[in-house]
Amino acid sequence: MTIAIIINTTWNIYNFRLELLKALREEGYYVICIAPYDRYADLLKEEGFEYHHIEMDNKGTNPIEDLKLTYQYYKLFRKLKPNLVLAYTIKPNIYGSVVSRLLKIPTISTITGLGTVFLNNNLSSKLARWMYKKALVKNKVFFQNRSDMALFISNHIVKESQSDLISGSGINTEKFKTSKPLPHQENVTFLMISRLLKDKGLIEYIEAIRLVKKEYPNTSFKLLGDLYTQNPTAIQEEELKSWIQEGIIEYLGYKDDVKSEIEKADIVVLPSYREGLSRVLLEAASLERPIITTNVPGCKDVVKDKKNGYLCHAKDINDLKDKMIDMISLPYKERVKMGKYGREKVIQEFDKEIVIKKYLKTIKELSTFSTQNNPDGSPQNP
């Protein structure tokens, strides 16, 4: 049986789905990866997975380009004959699902976050929601938090019967197991990890830092993440440089190895406006770091307030500042206790094995349909 995974970046497959792909292969499935080429495509091939490039403008709204993307999916699916499709992110979920429905290929869509499609109510957002409804009508649909699932159901985009929850992409809690205890230092260090977007609460983070530094000038604040200029809410390079020159943040650039940076920090901060299920927060909790994040879907799911971190109001600079000061004032032993609670929460609710078992179970449930394109169930291009 051949399974195609479609997503908007090869980086995403390699960093967030590799454990799932290996588990599928161990179960005897043949896995094909379809995503725009980047250097992680070569790493996937080194892992033994078949890879196919597809042209995709992730943030563009040009209907001609989206029609071309749909045709690319059609050509690839006709050629590769997958028995089942795993779809992630907006464009693969919409245009890939349109093609899989046309070709009668069972599809599992995972909604990894809503982004500006649901944060805004403009014409393009309304159109995207309508397209979701048309594309997902026959799919099994996984959501990473209850709020997103309820929103899709209440807006009649999907039916309750086709919807289910899944614990994100799953955390390898052995890989994200700290060998470095929480730093015991007089001046604490805060770390924010995200793409440099306003929707991630980056402006609130910067403004809260300015307020905190008036009372605690020796507190350190770090920022890790890449500029993402294709996004309409992206921070511009000139603005980033001004923060660095002002001396309010230490900018770490982009790094694959976030574990080592999290272990250098005392507290991880993510003031995002909304997430599917924040991978950064899961990794921080698994590494026993206390968290400050917003009381919004995809963030509040990881943090139990005052147990493994603090929840603050979204877009509220003063509340974020207050929670930072609360964390600075918290005795070291209490921060350690928060970290240990967070790790136990991740092990119990978000470990990769929980996610993998859910996918395997659902794939088996769909197996009666999975040989429509290839009746003997053998891979088309082993």
C-alpha positions as CSV (number, residue, x, y, z in Angstrom):
1,M,0.0,0.0,0.0
2,T,1.4,3.4,-1.0
3,I,0.8,6.5,1.1
4,A,1.6,10.0,-0.2
5,I,2.3,12.8,2.2
6,I,1.7,16.3,0.8
7,I,2.7,19.5,2.6
8,N,3.9,23.0,1.9
9,T,7.6,22.6,2.8
10,T,10.0,19.6,2.8
11,W,11.5,21.2,6.0
12,N,8.1,20.5,7.7
13,I,8.1,16.8,6.6
14,Y,11.7,16.2,7.8
15,N,11.4,18.1,11.1
16,F,7.9,17.3,12.2
17,R,6.7,14.1,10.4
18,L,9.9,11.9,10.1
19,E,9.0,9.8,13.1
20,L,5.5,9.1,11.5
21,L,7.0,8.3,8.2
22,K,9.4,5.8,9.7
23,A,6.6,4.2,11.7
24,L,4.5,3.9,8.5
25,R,7.4,2.2,6.7
26,E,7.9,-0.2,9.7
27,E,4.2,-1.2,9.3
28,G,4.9,-2.1,5.6
29,Y,3.5,1.0,3.9
30,Y,5.5,2.6,1.1
31,V,5.7,6.4,1.7
32,I,6.1,9.1,-1.0
33,C,6.9,12.7,0.0
34,I,5.5,15.5,-2.2
35,A,6.5,19.1,-1.3
36,P,8.5,22.1,-2.7
37,Y,12.2,21.3,-2.9
38,D,14.6,22.5,-0.2
39,R,17.7,21.0,1.3
40,Y,15.7,18.7,3.5
41,A,14.5,16.8,0.4
42,D,18.0,15.3,0.1
43,L,17.9,14.3,3.8
44,L,14.5,12.6,3.2
45,K,16.1,10.7,0.3
46,E,19.0,9.7,2.5
47,E,16.5,8.3,5.0
48,G,15.2,6.1,2.1
49,F,12.0,7.9,1.2
50,E,10.9,8.7,-2.3
51,Y,10.5,12.4,-2.9
52,H,8.8,14.5,-5.7
53,H,9.1,18.2,-6.1
54,I,6.0,20.4,-6.6
55,E,5.9,24.1,-7.4
56,M,3.9,26.0,-4.8
57,D,3.5,29.7,-3.8
58,N,2.6,29.2,-0.1
59,K,1.2,32.6,0.6
60,G,0.1,33.7,-2.9
61,T,-3.5,34.1,-3.9
62,N,-3.1,34.0,-7.7
63,P,-5.8,31.7,-9.0
64,I,-3.7,30.8,-12.1
65,E,-0.9,29.6,-9.9
66,D,-3.3,27.6,-7.7
67,L,-4.8,26.0,-10.8
68,K,-1.3,25.0,-11.9
69,L,-0.7,23.5,-8.4
70,T,-3.9,21.5,-8.7
71,Y,-2.8,20.2,-12.1
72,Q,0.6,19.2,-10.7
73,Y,-1.1,17.2,-8.0
74,Y,-3.3,15.5,-10.6
75,K,-0.3,14.5,-12.7
76,L,1.6,13.2,-9.8
77,F,-1.3,11.3,-8.3
78,R,-2.1,9.7,-11.7
79,K,1.6,8.7,-12.1
80,L,2.3,7.5,-8.5
81,K,-1.1,6.0,-7.8
82,P,-1.1,6.4,-4.0
83,N,-3.7,4.4,-2.1
84,L,-4.0,7.0,0.5
85,V,-3.0,10.7,1.0
86,L,-1.9,12.4,4.2
87,A,-2.4,16.2,3.7
88,Y,-1.1,19.1,5.8
89,T,-1.2,22.9,5.6
90,I,-3.7,25.0,3.7
91,K,-2.9,24.6,0.0
92,P,-2.2,20.9,0.1
93,N,-5.3,20.4,2.1
94,I,-7.4,22.3,-0.4
95,Y,-5.9,21.6,-3.8
96,G,-4.5,18.2,-3.0
97,S,-7.8,17.1,-1.5
98,V,-9.7,18.3,-4.6
99,V,-7.6,16.0,-6.7
100,S,-7.7,13.1,-4.4
101,R,-11.5,13.4,-4.3
102,L,-11.6,13.5,-8.1
103,L,-9.4,10.4,-8.3
104,K,-11.3,8.7,-5.4
105,I,-8.2,8.4,-3.1
106,P,-9.0,8.3,0.6
107,T,-7.4,11.2,2.3
108,I,-6.6,12.2,5.9
109,S,-6.3,16.0,6.3
110,T,-4.6,17.5,9.4
111,I,-5.4,21.1,10.2
112,T,-2.2,22.3,11.7
113,G,-3.3,25.8,12.4
114,L,-5.8,28.4,11.0
115,G,-3.5,31.4,10.4
116,T,-4.9,34.5,8.7
117,V,-7.7,32.5,7.1
118,F,-9.6,32.6,10.4
119,L,-8.0,35.5,12.1
120,N,-9.3,37.8,9.4
121,N,-12.8,38.1,7.8
122,N,-11.9,39.7,4.5
123,L,-12.9,38.4,1.1
124,S,-9.9,36.1,0.6
125,S,-10.4,34.5,4.0
126,K,-14.1,33.9,3.3
127,L,-13.1,32.3,0.0
128,A,-10.5,30.1,1.7
129,R,-13.1,28.9,4.2
130,W,-15.5,28.1,1.3
131,M,-12.8,26.2,-0.5
132,Y,-11.9,24.2,2.7
133,K,-15.6,23.2,2.9
134,K,-15.6,21.9,-0.7
135,A,-12.2,20.2,-0.5
136,L,-12.6,18.4,2.8
137,V,-16.1,17.0,2.3
138,K,-15.0,13.4,1.9
139,N,-11.9,13.5,4.0
140,K,-11.1,12.3,7.5
141,V,-10.0,15.5,9.3
142,F,-7.7,15.7,12.3
143,F,-7.5,18.9,14.4
144,Q,-4.8,19.7,16.9
145,N,-7.0,21.4,19.4
146,R,-10.7,21.4,20.3
147,S,-11.3,25.1,19.4
148,D,-10.3,24.6,15.8
149,M,-12.4,21.6,15.5
150,A,-15.5,23.3,17.0
151,L,-15.0,26.3,14.7
152,F,-14.9,24.1,11.6
153,I,-18.0,22.2,12.7
154,S,-20.0,25.3,13.7
155,N,-19.2,26.9,10.4
156,H,-20.4,23.8,8.6
157,I,-17.0,23.3,6.9
158,V,-16.8,19.7,8.1
159,K,-19.2,17.3,9.9
160,E,-18.6,16.1,13.4
161,S,-18.6,12.5,12.1
162,Q,-15.6,13.1,10.0
163,S,-13.6,15.0,12.6
164,D,-11.2,13.9,15.4
165,L,-8.5,15.3,17.6
166,I,-4.8,14.5,17.4
167,S,-2.0,15.5,19.7
168,G,-0.1,17.6,17.3
169,S,2.8,16.1,15.4
170,G,4.0,14.2,18.5
171,I,7.1,14.8,20.5
172,N,10.0,12.4,20.9
173,T,10.2,12.8,24.6
174,E,13.5,10.9,24.8
175,K,15.1,13.1,22.2
176,F,13.7,16.2,24.0
177,K,14.9,15.1,27.5
178,T,17.1,17.5,29.1
179,S,20.6,16.7,30.4
180,K,20.9,20.3,31.6
181,P,18.9,21.3,34.6
182,L,17.2,24.7,34.7
183,P,19.9,27.4,35.0
184,H,20.4,28.6,38.6
185,Q,21.4,32.2,38.0
186,E,20.6,35.6,39.5
187,N,19.4,37.2,36.2
188,V,17.0,35.0,34.2
189,T,16.9,34.6,30.5
190,F,13.7,34.6,28.4
191,L,13.6,33.0,24.9
192,M,11.0,33.3,22.1
193,I,11.2,30.9,19.2
194,S,9.0,31.6,16.1
195,R,9.0,32.9,12.6
196,L,9.3,36.6,12.8
197,L,5.6,37.5,12.4
198,K,3.3,39.9,14.1
199,D,0.7,37.1,14.5
200,K,3.2,35.3,16.7
201,G,3.0,38.2,19.2
202,L,6.4,39.4,18.4
203,I,5.6,43.1,18.8
204,E,4.0,42.4,22.2
205,Y,7.2,40.6,23.2
206,I,9.4,43.5,22.2
207,E,7.2,46.1,23.9
208,A,6.9,44.0,27.1
209,I,10.7,43.6,27.2
210,R,11.1,47.4,27.2
211,L,8.8,47.6,30.2
212,V,10.4,44.8,32.1
213,K,13.9,46.2,31.5
214,K,12.9,49.4,33.4
215,E,12.6,47.3,36.5
216,Y,15.0,44.5,35.8
217,P,17.7,45.9,33.5
218,N,20.0,42.8,33.7
219,T,17.3,40.4,32.5
220,S,18.2,38.8,29.2
221,F,15.8,38.3,26.2
222,K,16.6,36.2,23.2
223,L,14.8,35.7,19.9
224,L,15.3,32.7,17.6
225,G,13.6,32.4,14.2
226,D,13.8,33.4,10.6
227,L,12.5,36.3,8.7
228,Y,9.5,35.2,6.6
229,T,8.9,38.1,4.3
230,Q,6.4,36.3,2.1
231,N,3.9,36.6,5.0
232,P,1.7,39.8,5.1
233,T,2.4,40.0,8.9
234,A,6.2,39.6,8.6
235,I,8.6,41.8,10.5
236,Q,10.9,43.7,8.2
237,E,14.7,43.3,8.4
238,E,15.2,47.0,9.2
239,E,12.9,46.7,12.3
240,L,14.7,43.6,13.5
241,K,18.1,45.5,13.2
242,S,16.7,48.4,15.2
243,W,15.8,46.1,18.1
244,I,19.3,44.5,18.0
245,Q,21.0,48.0,17.9
246,E,18.7,49.1,20.8
247,G,20.2,46.2,22.8
248,I,16.9,44.9,24.0
249,I,17.2,41.4,22.4
250,E,19.9,39.0,21.5
251,Y,19.0,37.7,18.0
252,L,20.0,34.1,17.4
253,G,19.0,33.9,13.8
254,Y,17.6,30.6,12.5
255,K,18.8,27.3,13.9
256,D,17.7,23.7,13.4
257,D,19.0,22.8,16.9
258,V,16.5,24.5,19.1
259,K,17.1,22.1,21.9
260,S,20.4,23.5,22.9
261,E,19.0,27.1,22.9
262,I,16.0,26.1,25.0
263,E,18.3,24.5,27.5
264,K,20.2,27.7,27.9
265,A,17.0,29.6,28.8
266,D,15.1,29.9,32.0
267,I,11.7,30.6,30.5
268,V,10.2,30.2,27.0
269,V,7.8,32.8,25.8
270,L,5.2,32.6,22.9
271,P,2.6,35.4,22.9
272,S,1.0,34.0,19.7
273,Y,-2.5,35.1,18.6
274,R,-3.4,31.5,17.7
275,E,-1.7,28.1,17.0
276,G,-2.7,24.7,15.8
277,L,-0.7,23.2,18.6
278,S,2.6,24.9,19.3
279,R,5.6,22.6,18.6
280,V,7.9,25.0,20.4
281,L,5.9,25.0,23.6
282,L,5.8,21.2,23.5
283,E,9.6,21.0,23.1
284,A,10.1,23.5,25.9
285,A,7.8,21.7,28.2
286,S,9.4,18.3,27.4
287,L,12.8,20.0,28.3
288,E,11.4,21.1,31.7
289,R,11.3,24.8,30.9
290,P,8.5,26.9,32.4
291,I,6.4,28.7,29.8
292,I,4.6,32.1,29.3
293,T,2.1,32.0,26.5
294,T,-1.3,33.3,25.5
295,N,-4.7,31.9,26.6
296,V,-5.6,31.0,23.0
297,P,-6.2,27.7,21.1
298,G,-3.0,25.8,20.4
299,C,-1.1,27.5,23.2
300,K,-3.3,27.1,26.3
301,D,-3.5,23.3,25.4
302,V,0.2,22.9,26.4
303,V,0.1,25.1,29.6
304,K,-1.9,24.6,32.7
305,D,-1.9,28.0,34.3
306,K,0.4,28.3,37.3
307,K,1.4,24.6,37.0
308,N,3.9,24.6,34.2
309,G,3.7,28.3,33.3
310,Y,1.6,31.3,33.0
311,L,-1.2,32.2,30.6
312,C,-1.6,35.8,29.5
313,H,-4.1,37.7,27.4
314,A,-3.4,37.8,23.7
315,K,-2.3,41.2,22.3
316,D,-1.9,42.6,25.9
317,I,1.5,44.0,26.4
318,N,0.9,44.9,30.1
319,D,-0.4,41.4,31.0
320,L,2.6,39.8,29.2
321,K,5.0,42.1,31.1
322,D,3.3,41.2,34.4
323,K,3.6,37.5,33.8
324,M,7.3,38.0,32.9
325,I,7.9,39.8,36.2
326,D,5.9,37.1,38.1
327,M,8.3,34.6,36.6
328,I,11.4,36.6,37.5
329,S,10.0,36.9,41.1
330,L,9.3,33.2,41.3
331,P,11.7,31.2,43.5
332,Y,14.1,29.0,41.6
333,K,12.6,25.8,43.1
334,E,9.2,26.8,42.0
335,R,10.4,27.2,38.4
336,V,12.0,23.8,38.6
337,K,8.7,22.3,39.8
338,M,6.9,24.0,36.9
339,G,9.4,22.4,34.4
340,K,8.9,18.9,35.8
341,Y,5.1,19.3,35.7
342,G,5.3,20.4,32.1
343,R,7.4,17.4,31.0
344,E,5.0,14.9,32.7
345,K,2.1,16.7,30.8
346,V,3.8,16.2,27.5
347,I,4.6,12.5,28.2
348,Q,1.0,11.8,29.1
349,E,-0.7,13.8,26.4
350,F,1.6,14.6,23.5
351,D,4.2,11.8,23.1
352,K,4.9,10.8,19.5
353,E,3.6,7.2,20.2
354,I,0.2,8.6,20.9
355,V,0.1,10.4,17.6
356,I,1.5,7.5,15.6
357,K,-1.0,5.0,17.0
358,K,-3.9,7.4,16.0
359,Y,-2.7,7.7,12.4
360,L,-2.1,3.9,12.1
361,K,-5.5,3.1,13.5
362,T,-7.2,5.6,11.1
363,I,-5.3,4.3,8.1
364,K,-6.4,0.8,8.9
365,E,-10.0,1.9,9.2
366,L,-9.7,3.4,5.7
367,S,-7.9,0.4,4.2
368,T,-11.1,-1.0,2.6
369,F,-10.9,1.9,0.2
370,S,-7.1,2.2,-0.1
371,T,-6.6,-0.2,-3.0
372,Q,-8.9,1.5,-5.5
373,N,-6.1,2.9,-7.5
374,N,-3.8,-0.1,-7.2
375,P,-5.8,-3.3,-6.4
376,D,-2.9,-5.5,-5.4
377,G,-1.8,-2.9,-2.8
378,S,1.8,-3.0,-3.9
379,P,3.8,0.2,-4.3
380,Q,3.8,1.7,-7.8
381,N,7.4,2.9,-7.6
382,P,9.3,0.9,-5.0
